[in-house]
Amino acid sequence: MAVTSENGRRTRIQQENRERILKAALDMFSRSGYRGTTLDEIAAAAGMSKPNMLYYFRTKQELYQTVLQETLDDWLTPFAKLDPQGDPASELGAYISAKLAHARINPKASRLFANEILQGAPLLEDTLKGPLKDLVETKSKAIRTWIADGKMAPVDPLHLIYMIWASTQHYADFETQMDALEGTEPGTRDKRFEGAERTLFTVLFNGLKPR
């Protein structure tokens, strides 16, 4: 567990060091995987000694799980805001925009998460079967409410959620493939995400219009 000051809060320096460690850990884990990364490498990338780093995170597993959990938290915060009383296009549109922004800003985190899932998610199983499952069930009810109120076409909520996850995270997980197809000239990736948002909105919202 990361250290805190006497009043239970992290000092500014503690918070800055923690962020440096997590950034370095994300870079190394996304490059070499969990087994291929050492604490010495992470400490060197963070620009601090290994003993100093272990003052914040006691084990490699704790550090790895924290990186994964923070990625999941970043994704789920906008998902949790879906309001069953709101307009489906506005609510889902805001969520899609947030997921695409995360894919653009932090693709390494998405790829690391995908790799963990492909390995069977041994370090995330409790989270996936607990808090994530509960949240997905809650938001599935919100989608069913929109359907029952005639605000959107009848679709399977789970498959709609899966579709949003798959289509937005693709832009992080398969960035290399898209670079090869589209090129990487200045501004190319920004235009890619602008086009992705327009296309997803058109396809999804036209398909979800009540009939």
C-alpha positions in Angstrom: 0.0 0.0 0.0 1.3 3.5 -0.9 2.5 5.5 2.1 0.6 8.5 3.5 1.4 11.3 5.8 0.4 11.3 9.5 -3.1 12.7 8.8 -3.7 9.8 6.3 -3.3 11.9 3.2 -0.5 11.8 0.7 1.8 14.8 0.6 2.5 16.5 -2.7 5.9 14.8 -3.0 4.4 11.4 -2.2 1.7 11.9 -4.8 4.2 13.0 -7.4 6.5 10.0 -6.7 3.5 7.6 -6.8 2.5 9.0 -10.2 6.1 8.7 -11.5 6.3 5.0 -10.4 2.9 4.2 -11.9 3.9 5.8 -15.2 7.2 4.0 -15.3 5.5 0.7 -14.4 2.9 1.1 -17.2 5.6 1.8 -19.7 7.6 -1.3 -18.6 4.7 -3.7 -18.2 3.2 -2.7 -21.5 6.5 -3.3 -23.2 7.7 -6.5 -21.5 4.7 -7.9 -19.7 4.4 -8.8 -16.0 6.9 -11.6 -16.1 9.4 -9.8 -18.3 9.6 -6.7 -16.1 11.7 -6.4 -13.0 11.3 -4.0 -10.1 14.9 -2.7 -10.8 13.8 -1.7 -14.3 10.8 0.1 -13.1 12.8 1.9 -10.4 15.4 3.0 -13.0 12.6 4.2 -15.4 11.1 6.2 -12.5 14.4 7.7 -11.7 14.6 6.5 -8.1 16.2 3.8 -6.1 14.5 0.4 -5.7 14.3 0.8 -1.8 12.6 4.1 -2.3 10.1 2.7 -4.7 9.3 -0.2 -2.4 8.4 2.4 0.2 5.3 3.1 -2.0 4.6 -0.4 -3.5 5.9 -3.4 -1.6 5.8 -6.0 -4.4 5.7 -6.1 -8.2 2.3 -7.7 -8.0 0.9 -4.9 -6.0 2.3 -2.4 -8.4 0.9 -4.3 -11.4 -2.5 -4.6 -9.9 -2.6 -0.9 -9.1 -1.8 0.0 -12.7 -4.6 -2.3 -14.0 -7.1 -1.1 -11.4 -6.4 2.6 -12.2 -7.0 1.8 -15.9 -10.3 0.1 -15.1 -11.3 3.0 -12.8 -10.6 5.5 -15.6 -12.9 3.5 -17.9 -15.7 2.9 -15.5 -16.0 6.4 -14.0 -17.8 7.8 -17.1 -19.7 4.5 -17.5 -21.0 4.9 -13.9 -22.5 8.3 -14.9 -25.0 6.8 -17.4 -28.3 8.2 -16.2 -31.4 6.2 -16.9 -33.4 9.4 -16.7 -31.3 11.1 -19.4 -31.4 11.0 -23.2 -29.8 7.7 -24.5 -27.9 9.5 -27.3 -26.5 12.1 -24.9 -25.6 9.6 -22.2 -24.1 6.9 -24.5 -22.4 9.6 -26.6 -20.6 11.1 -23.6 -19.4 7.6 -22.6 -18.2 6.8 -26.1 -16.3 10.1 -26.3 -14.7 9.4 -22.9 -13.6 5.9 -24.0 -12.1 7.2 -27.3 -10.3 9.9 -25.4 -8.8 7.3 -23.1 -7.7 5.2 -26.1 -6.1 8.3 -27.7 -4.4 9.6 -24.6 -3.3 6.4 -22.9 -3.2 3.5 -25.4 -0.5 1.6 -23.4 -3.0 1.2 -20.5 -5.6 -0.3 -22.8 -3.1 -2.7 -24.4 -1.8 -3.8 -21.0 -5.4 -4.5 -19.8 -6.1 -6.4 -23.0 -3.0 -8.6 -22.5 -4.1 -9.3 -18.9 -7.5 -10.4 -20.1 -5.9 -12.6 -22.8 -3.9 -14.3 -20.0 -7.1 -15.2 -18.1 -7.1 -12.1 -15.9 -5.7 -14.0 -12.8 -5.0 -10.7 -11.0 -8.3 -9.1 -11.9 -10.8 -11.9 -11.4 -12.2 -10.6 -8.2 -12.8 -7.2 -9.7 -14.3 -8.5 -12.9 -16.7 -10.8 -11.1 -17.5 -8.3 -8.3 -17.6 -4.5 -8.8 -17.5 -4.6 -12.6 -20.2 -7.2 -12.9 -22.4 -5.2 -10.5 -21.9 -2.0 -12.4 -22.7 -3.7 -15.8 -25.9 -5.1 -14.3 -26.9 -1.7 -13.0 -26.2 0.0 -16.4 -28.0 -2.8 -18.3 -31.1 -1.9 -16.3 -30.7 1.7 -17.4 -30.6 0.6 -21.0 -33.7 -1.5 -20.4 -35.4 1.5 -18.9 -34.7 3.5 -22.1 -36.1 0.7 -24.2 -39.2 0.3 -22.1 -39.8 4.1 -22.3 -39.6 3.9 -26.1 -36.4 6.0 -26.2 -34.4 3.4 -28.1 -34.7 0.3 -30.2 -34.9 -3.0 -28.3 -31.4 -4.4 -28.1 -29.5 -6.7 -25.8 -27.9 -4.3 -23.2 -24.9 -6.6 -22.7 -24.1 -6.8 -26.3 -24.4 -3.1 -26.7 -22.0 -2.5 -23.9 -19.6 -5.1 -25.4 -19.9 -3.4 -28.8 -18.9 0.0 -27.3 -16.0 -1.5 -25.5 -14.7 -3.3 -28.5 -15.1 -0.5 -31.0 -13.5 2.2 -28.7 -10.6 0.1 -27.3 -9.7 -1.1 -30.8 -8.2 2.3 -31.5 -5.6 1.7 -28.7 -5.1 -2.0 -28.9 -4.6 -2.1 -32.7 -2.9 1.3 -33.1 0.1 -0.3 -35.0 -2.2 -1.8 -37.6 -4.0 1.4 -38.2 -0.7 3.3 -38.4 0.3 0.9 -41.2 -3.0 1.4 -43.0 -3.3 5.2 -42.6 0.2 6.5 -42.0 1.5 8.4 -39.0 2.0 11.9 -40.4 1.4 14.8 -38.0 -2.3 15.1 -37.2 -3.2 11.7 -38.6 -4.1 10.2 -35.3 -6.2 13.1 -34.2 -8.2 12.9 -37.4 -8.5 9.2 -36.8 -10.3 9.7 -33.5 -12.5 12.5 -34.9 -13.5 10.1 -37.7 -14.0 7.3 -35.3 -16.4 9.3 -33.1 -18.4 10.5 -36.1 -18.7 7.0 -37.5 -19.6 5.3 -34.2 -22.2 8.0 -33.5 -23.8 7.6 -36.9 -23.8 3.8 -36.9 -24.9 3.2 -33.3 -27.4 6.0 -32.9 -29.1 5.3 -36.2 -29.3 1.7 -35.3 -30.6 2.5 -31.8 -33.4 4.9 -32.9 -36.8 3.7 -31.7 -38.8 2.0 -34.4 
